[in-house]
Amino acid sequence: MDDPNSNVWLKNRRFYEEHVAGMIRDRFGLYESRIAVGLSGEGSDCFGFDDEISRDHDFGTGVCLWLTDEDMHLYGHKLNEAYTVLVQEKERAFYTPRLQERRGVMSIHDFYSNILQIDCDTVGCTMSEQQWLRLDHACLATAVNGEIYRDDLGAFSKFRKLLMDYYPDRVWRMRIAEKMHEYSAALQVNYARCMTRKDTVAAQLCKSRGTEAAMELFFLLKRVYPPYYKWTFRALSKLEGAEEFSARIQELADLPCSKEAWEGTRYHPNRQNYKDRVVSLSEDIGYDLSEMLKQQGLIERMNPYLEADVQKILKR
């Protein structure tokens, strides 16, 4: 995640401190300690990734106000009306209806349920294994991003903590095994097959899928949720200890499929064609990930061919 003191984050926090906090205190003082406020959810600004290009759509200053279901029924409509007046009093470039849905007053239950696309138990703060398995990494990252300015009641933060504590161990291992398989299948097996057939379109797809699987596996081993795919590499480059790995991913993404490296080469499942830099780089990335798996105690011996250890991960 980018610096939380970025201009976008500061602008939204100032809007809360200079306008929203006073409105809540003056008009809803009886409920002030029950209203959680912050900036989280959908939108690159919630990740701190916003830039000039991002501001051509769904962009504007605003915050989220989260209420329990009970409070939502009691005074949520009036609070939302008061908040909307504040927003309309200020110039908000591109403050679209879609952005208005992402900001303003909402129930805690609806906020998490809409993002995760499941019926969240935000009161008991529990999730079944089946629910965890249905979740996508990116939606989890979206549910826990941003900043919380105030949550005296703690109801919003309690469910947020459940998500931030990361996957249950069994689900975590299943996700790791899944990405190990995806990486090996795409980059360590099918890429070579496609290049031998001179099918560079399929080879490019293998490279893309393998690259995505490698990044997601790195996040899994760091116990961090990766964001929406277009921000995954940017988030990866911010992770501690990811400098060398990020450089390999960048190089892999920049490499073309080299037909020359495969001229006169016959496919052999147990022989690597190191004339193609994509192949050798894929092995380096495999070593990086295998080393992380060993450091986590998930495997005993390093093996760059990740598929070989999939069953070990699942059985352990």
Sequence and secondary structure as in RCSB ss.txt:
>XXXX:A:sequence
MDDPNSNVWLKNRRFYEEHVAGMIRDRFGLYESRIAVGLSGEGSDCFGFDDEISRDHDFGTGVCLWLTDEDMHLY
GHKLNEAYTVLVQEKERAFYTPRLQERRGVMSIHDFYSNILQIDCDTVGCTMSEQQWLRLDHACLATAVNGEIYR
DDLGAFSKFRKLLMDYYPDRVWRMRIAEKMHEYSAALQVNYARCMTRKDTVAAQLCKSRGTEAAMELFFLLKRVY
PPYYKWTFRALSKLEGAEEFSARIQELADLPCSKEAWEGTRYHPNRQNYKDRVVSLSEDIGYDLSEMLKQQGLIE
RMNPYLEADVQKILKR
>XXXX:A:secstr
   TTSHHHHHHHHHIIIIIHHHHHHHSGGGGGG EEEE SSSHHHHT   TGGGGSS     EEEE HHHIIII
IHHHHHHHHHHHHHS  TT  HHHHHHSEEEEHHHHHHHHHTS  BTTTTB  HHHHHH  HHHHHHHT SEEEE
 SS HHHHHHHHHHT S HHHHHHHHHHHHHHHIIIIIIIHHHHHHTT HHHHHHHHHHHHHHHHHHHHHHHT  
  SHHHHHHHHHHSTT HHHHHHHHHHHH    SGGGTT    TT   TTSHHHHHHHHHHHHHHHHHHHTTS S
S  S GGGGHHHHHH 
